[in-house]
Amino acid sequence: MGKILIVDDEDDVRLSLQRRLEREGHSVQTAGSEAEAVECIEKAETPYDVVLSDMLMESPNSGVEVLKATLLRDVFTEVVILTAYGNVANAVECMKMGAFDYVEKNIPGVDVYELICIKIEQALERRRTSLSTVRRLEQFARIQEMQNTKAVT
């Protein structure tokens, strides 16, 4: 399963998501602030597969800052931004910057925890596909290099 970081300043949300994702078999770490998240991202032995971050914590752009820190560490880590205050401009900005998705916490008639689990699985699949593609390209480059070396000799 995946290595996931949950970033949210609301203890109840953070702990509920952690329990749910651990039941799904994921390895989950949590952070209660933007600063704590950035520290976790930078100090992690291996990059996270998925970072799930609230948009509005210490500042209105906390989620954007977590997204930036995540992508600086590993461009293949997928980021899902959460918000209780849906804002189309924020969503567009995050998606342009490379976020996998943007989810509102308060959608009437929707089990948001179930939706987040679905988004996590989709993000993990995209990460696996991206990494597999890079490995195949590296393999292809090695084969081309070997063939070029043989042609020269």
ROKOLFI-283815 format. One line per 10 residues: number of its first residue (from 1); their letters; for each residue x, y negated, z of N, C-alpha, C. Coordinates in Angstrom, 3 decimals, m for minus. Atoms other than C-alpha are relative to their C-alpha. Layout:
BEGIN
NUM) a) X/Y/Z/X/Y/Z/X/Y/Z  ...
# end
This chain:
BEGIN
1) mgkilivdde) 0.841/1.171/0.000/0.000/0.000/0.000/0.891/m1.241/0.000  m0.742/1.237/0.161/1.070/m3.633/0.143/0.517/m0.609/1.282  m0.543/0.813/m1.091/3.140/m5.887/2.360/m0.637/m1.378/m0.148  0.828/1.196/0.109/0.873/m8.847/3.109/0.270/m0.959/1.154  m0.084/1.052/m1.007/1.251/m12.155/4.942/m1.315/m0.776/m0.023  1.236/0.772/m0.146/m1.936/m13.797/6.234/0.351/m1.289/0.735  m0.299/1.299/m0.590/m1.658/m17.530/6.959/m1.316/m0.744/0.206  1.226/0.735/m0.311/m4.545/m19.239/8.744/0.124/m0.543/1.413  m0.099/0.599/m1.332/m4.746/m21.618/11.688/m1.156/0.395/0.912  1.118/m0.491/m0.813/m8.012/m20.033/12.883/0.303/1.429/0.445
11) ddvrlslqrr) m0.349/m1.313/m0.541/m7.184/m17.115/15.184/m0.990/1.085/m0.415  1.018/m1.005/0.321/m10.488/m15.319/14.544/0.101/0.472/m1.446  m0.105/m0.347/1.423/m10.106/m15.430/10.761/1.253/0.836/m0.230  m1.285/m0.676/0.187/m6.448/m14.392/10.874/m0.049/1.434/0.543  0.033/m1.330/m0.617/m7.049/m11.462/13.250/m1.011/0.920/m0.678  0.995/m0.826/0.709/m10.188/m10.260/11.451/0.560/0.512/m1.324  m0.606/m0.416/1.268/m8.353/m10.224/8.120/1.105/1.025/0.235  m1.084/m0.930/m0.308/m5.367/m8.483/9.703/m0.564/1.398/0.283  0.590/m1.310/m0.328/m7.522/m5.698/11.178/m0.575/0.663/m1.243  0.631/m0.566/1.200/m9.455/m5.232/7.945/1.041/0.532/m0.982
21) lereghsvqt) m1.021/m0.417/0.962/m6.352/m5.073/5.746/0.855/1.145/0.525  m0.738/m1.135/m0.572/m4.516/m2.750/8.151/m0.821/1.275/m0.102  0.875/m1.182/0.188/m7.534/m0.401/8.045/0.076/0.510/m1.433  m0.121/m0.374/1.416/m7.101/m0.417/4.255/1.377/0.617/m0.287  m1.308/m0.627/0.155/m3.519/0.815/4.814/1.150/m0.947/m0.296  m1.044/0.973/0.307/m1.562/m2.402/4.258/0.852/m0.309/1.233  m0.886/0.503/m1.041/1.403/m3.630/6.283/m0.243/m1.509/0.053  0.444/1.391/m0.085/0.269/m7.024/7.572/0.759/m0.769/1.076  m0.563/0.955/m0.942/2.045/m9.937/9.224/m0.883/m1.239/m0.054  0.827/1.197/m0.025/0.371/m13.165/10.271/0.822/m1.222/0.404
31) agseaeavec) m0.583/1.277/m0.386/1.270/m16.829/10.651/m1.156/m0.956/0.253  1.067/0.911/m0.373/m0.814/m19.532/12.299/0.168/m1.420/m0.492  m0.238/1.353/0.504/0.654/m22.542/10.523/0.838/0.069/m1.270  m0.833/0.106/1.210/2.353/m23.698/7.353/1.465/0.251/0.337  m1.411/m0.139/m0.386/5.725/m23.950/9.136/0.338/1.449/0.353  m0.225/m1.397/m0.371/5.414/m20.455/10.605/m0.007/0.890/m1.241  0.074/m0.781/1.242/4.447/m19.084/7.180/1.282/m0.137/m0.808  m1.227/0.231/0.769/7.427/m20.688/5.452/1.164/0.739/0.642  m1.063/m0.727/m0.702/9.724/m19.238/8.117/m0.102/1.508/m0.266  0.209/m1.431/0.273/8.208/m15.750/7.660/0.432/0.349/m1.424
41) iekaetpydv) m0.311/m0.243/1.414/8.567/m15.997/3.880/1.510/m0.013/m0.217  m1.451/0.136/0.189/12.192/m17.130/4.041/0.787/1.097/0.701  m0.761/m0.965/m0.800/13.262/m14.617/6.703/m0.368/1.460/m0.268  0.414/m1.376/0.273/11.450/m11.542/5.389/1.126/0.765/m0.692  m1.050/m0.819/0.588/13.857/m8.727/4.567/m0.248/0.231/m1.482  0.415/m0.110/1.403/11.966/m8.054/1.342/m1.195/m0.917/m0.194  1.130/0.917/0.223/9.465/m10.405/m0.278/m1.344/0.683/0.244  1.362/m0.511/m0.152/5.772/m10.010/0.459/m0.556/0.331/m1.375  0.708/m0.300/1.243/3.602/m8.417/m2.189/m1.081/m1.044/m0.238  1.087/0.969/0.084/0.729/m10.789/m1.431/0.052/m0.915/1.224
51) vlsdmlmesp) 0.164/0.969/m1.077/0.391/m13.963/0.627/m1.415/m0.548/m0.122  1.378/0.492/m0.084/m3.128/m14.932/1.683/0.040/m1.206/0.923  m0.195/1.206/m0.796/m3.133/m18.548/2.849/m1.210/m0.916/m0.028  1.013/1.036/m0.109/m5.682/m21.023/4.111/0.546/m1.255/m0.676  m0.425/1.221/0.677/m5.569/m24.291/2.158/0.225/m1.136/0.990  m0.014/1.160/m0.881/m6.243/m26.742/4.972/0.380/0.433/1.417  m0.454/m0.275/m1.364/m4.167/m26.354/8.141/0.502/m1.316/0.586  m0.534/1.255/m0.540/m1.812/m29.080/9.416/m0.285/m1.176/m0.929  0.242/1.056/0.981/m2.358/m31.044/6.229/m0.937/0.538/m1.079  0.889/m0.454/1.076/m4.758/m30.937/3.281/0.717/0.838/m1.056
61) nsgvevlkat) m0.766/m0.753/1.002/m1.953/m29.419/1.182/0.807/1.143/0.592  m0.757/m1.090/m0.622/m0.720/m26.735/3.585/0.046/1.232/m0.895  0.042/m1.158/0.890/m1.836/m23.997/1.202/0.912/m0.161/m1.200  m0.887/0.279/1.131/0.016/m25.639/m1.668/1.458/0.172/0.418  m1.380/m0.135/m0.488/3.197/m25.794/0.435/0.368/1.462/0.233  m0.246/m1.444/m0.172/2.869/m22.104/1.342/0.178/0.652/m1.368  m0.124/m0.513/1.370/2.353/m21.327/m2.355/1.384/m0.308/m0.562  m1.325/0.384/0.512/5.513/m23.252/m3.293/1.110/0.828/0.652  m1.035/m0.767/m0.712/7.605/m21.530/m0.604/0.003/1.459/m0.442  0.117/m1.401/0.423/6.307/m18.136/m1.685/0.627/0.208/m1.369
71) llrdvftevv) m0.498/m0.164/1.366/7.085/m18.634/m5.362/1.487/m0.308/m0.109  m1.445/0.228/m0.028/10.541/m20.018/m4.553/0.740/1.257/0.434  m0.624/m1.233/m0.492/11.295/m16.758/m2.737/m0.087/1.116/m1.031  0.201/m1.093/0.964/9.824/m14.390/m5.346/m1.173/m0.363/m0.910  1.066/0.406/0.933/7.881/m15.375/m8.454/m1.039/1.092/m0.229  0.961/m1.087/0.196/6.187/m11.982/m8.472/m0.933/0.215/1.191  0.921/m0.086/m1.133/4.568/m12.386/m5.054/m1.287/m0.711/m0.401  1.294/0.580/0.353/0.870/m13.000/m5.615/m0.547/m0.770/1.199  0.525/0.851/m1.059/m0.792/m15.777/m3.613/m1.495/m0.218/m0.224  1.431/0.270/0.011/m4.482/m16.015/m2.790/m0.233/m1.119/1.009
81) iltaygnvan) 0.277/1.145/m0.860/m5.607/m19.358/m1.377/m1.438/0.093/0.497  1.326/m0.005/m0.618/m8.550/m19.456/1.044/m0.371/m1.411/0.434  0.440/1.292/m0.515/m10.632/m22.458/1.941/m1.428/0.075/0.490  1.371/0.127/m0.492/m13.697/m23.265/3.971/m0.672/m1.181/m0.682  0.503/1.210/0.645/m14.069/m26.463/1.975/0.368/0.046/m1.472  m0.284/m0.160/1.420/m14.218/m25.546/m1.707/0.179/m1.330/m0.698  m0.319/1.222/0.703/m12.674/m28.188/m3.891/0.557/0.403/m1.360  m0.402/m0.419/1.341/m12.425/m27.704/m7.647/1.385/m0.524/m0.354  m1.320/0.569/0.314/m9.416/m30.030/m7.941/1.115/0.807/0.656  m1.004/m0.827/m0.690/m7.486/m28.015/m5.319/0.141/1.356/m0.674
91) avecmkmgaf) m0.028/m1.319/0.646/m8.435/m24.757/m6.992/0.791/m0.065/m1.303  m0.698/0.144/1.282/m7.233/m25.963/m10.389/1.492/m0.217/0.227  m1.409/0.261/m0.296/m3.982/m27.301/m8.907/0.722/1.285/0.410  m0.618/m1.251/m0.470/m3.255/m24.002/m7.133/0.168/1.006/m1.143  m0.074/m0.958/1.107/m4.015/m21.918/m10.199/1.077/m0.417/m1.009  m1.042/0.494/0.912/m1.792/m24.111/m12.393/1.393/0.268/0.551  m1.303/m0.222/m0.642/1.022/m23.678/m9.877/0.362/1.477/0.081  m0.315/m1.421/0.001/0.739/m19.897/m10.065/m0.741/0.846/1.004  0.783/m0.820/m0.933/m1.754/m18.791/m7.419/m0.774/1.057/m0.781  0.772/m1.077/0.632/m3.445/m15.503/m8.236/m1.478/m0.340/m0.004
101) dyveknipgv) 1.416/0.338/m0.088/m6.841/m16.705/m7.018/m0.239/m0.980/1.131  0.429/1.015/m0.957/m8.719/m19.190/m4.880/m1.383/0.434/0.468  1.255/m0.557/m0.518/m11.505/m17.954/m2.581/m0.569/m0.895/1.088  0.692/0.748/m1.053/m14.049/m19.888/m0.554/m0.387/0.968/1.106  0.328/m0.839/m1.152/m14.570/m18.496/2.951/m1.498/0.078/0.249  1.432/0.080/m0.311/m18.229/m19.520/3.125/m0.848/0.073/m1.264  0.840/m0.178/1.180/m20.108/m18.075/0.167/m1.281/0.675/0.470  1.263/m0.584/m0.473/m23.778/m17.506/1.015/m0.297/1.342/m0.685  0.394/m1.304/0.525/m24.825/m13.872/0.631/1.142/0.889/m0.452  m1.153/m0.785/0.437/m21.284/m12.602/0.028/0.818/0.408/1.226
111) dvyeliciki) m0.910/m0.473/m1.038/m19.180/m10.442/2.357/1.400/m0.439/m0.416  m1.267/0.588/0.426/m16.051/m12.589/2.054/1.173/0.925/0.304  m1.080/m0.936/m0.319/m13.869/m9.971/3.768/0.113/1.079/m1.077  m0.007/m0.991/1.086/m14.880/m7.434/1.122/0.566/m0.632/m1.274  m0.509/0.706/1.172/m14.215/m9.994/m1.615/1.509/m0.178/0.092  m1.440/0.177/m0.177/m10.774/m10.712/m0.168/0.740/1.322/m0.199  m0.624/m1.315/0.204/m9.963/m6.981/m0.071/0.088/0.335/m1.492  m0.010/m0.229/1.449/m10.911/m6.729/m3.741/1.078/m0.850/m0.660  m1.017/0.903/0.564/m8.733/m9.755/m4.582/1.409/0.488/0.332  m1.312/m0.530/m0.397/m5.819/m8.231/m2.648/0.381/1.186/m0.897
121) eqalerrrts) m0.280/m1.159/0.863/m6.093/m4.985/m4.623/0.325/m0.439/m1.424  m0.274/0.519/1.342/m6.235/m6.912/m7.899/1.378/m0.662/m0.051  m1.302/0.663/m0.054/m3.220/m8.988/m6.867/1.134/1.026/0.059  m1.023/m1.052/m0.093/m1.253/m5.867/m5.922/0.188/0.694/m1.344  m0.083/m0.637/1.317/m2.062/m4.295/m9.287/0.745/m0.912/m0.976  m0.709/0.921/0.899/m0.905/m7.419/m11.140/1.485/m0.041/0.331  m1.410/0.001/m0.387/2.330/m7.440/m9.132/0.693/1.269/m0.497  m0.588/m1.268/0.475/2.963/m3.753/m9.912/0.219/m0.038/m1.511  m0.099/0.087/1.463/2.302/m4.366/m13.613/1.123/m0.931/m0.418  m1.049/0.972/0.331/4.572/m7.417/m13.727/1.383/0.581/0.256
131) lstvrrleqf) m1.304/m0.592/m0.328/7.439/m5.622/m11.986/0.347/1.144/m0.943  m0.217/m1.096/0.943/7.017/m2.603/m14.254/0.435/m0.541/m1.362  m0.357/0.618/1.286/7.188/m4.835/m17.325/1.440/m0.502/0.035  m1.373/0.505/m0.124/10.383/m6.481/m16.077/0.989/1.169/m0.035  m0.893/m1.176/0.012/11.956/m3.055/m15.431/0.153/0.560/m1.418  m0.067/m0.514/1.373/11.066/m1.915/m18.949/0.832/m0.923/m0.883  m0.798/0.951/0.778/12.561/m5.087/m20.434/1.485/0.128/0.331  m1.395/m0.195/m0.394/15.756/m4.570/m18.431/0.566/1.275/m0.617  m0.413/m1.262/0.615/15.923/m0.976/m19.660/0.255/m0.184/m1.492  m0.133/0.256/1.426/15.404/m2.084/m23.231/1.275/m0.785/m0.289
141) ariqemqntk) m1.207/0.813/0.179/18.175/m4.694/m22.877/1.255/0.849/0.164  m1.163/m0.897/m0.197/20.585/m2.038/m21.538/0.193/0.913/m1.209  m0.083/m0.887/1.169/19.778/0.290/m24.435/0.544/m0.781/m1.200  m0.475/0.845/1.101/20.298/m2.543/m26.945/1.480/m0.286/0.148  m1.407/0.292/m0.253/23.611/m3.408/m25.317/0.877/1.204/m0.310  m0.765/m1.230/0.277/24.784/0.217/m25.492/0.079/0.249/m1.488  0.000/m0.219/1.438/23.764/0.459/m29.137/0.919/m1.002/m0.697  m0.881/1.010/0.580/25.575/m2.786/m29.958/1.462/0.331/0.258  m1.368/m0.383/m0.357/28.699/m1.538/m28.163/0.456/1.153/m0.897  m0.333/m1.140/0.878/28.615/1.739/m30.163/0.218/m0.460/m1.431
151) avt) m0.119/0.492/1.365/28.167/m0.170/m33.419/1.308/m0.729/m0.223  m1.244/0.746/0.112/31.238/m2.304/m32.718/1.200/0.947/m0.042  m1.152/m0.922/m0.085/33.513/0.676/m31.952/0.021/1.006/m1.082
# end
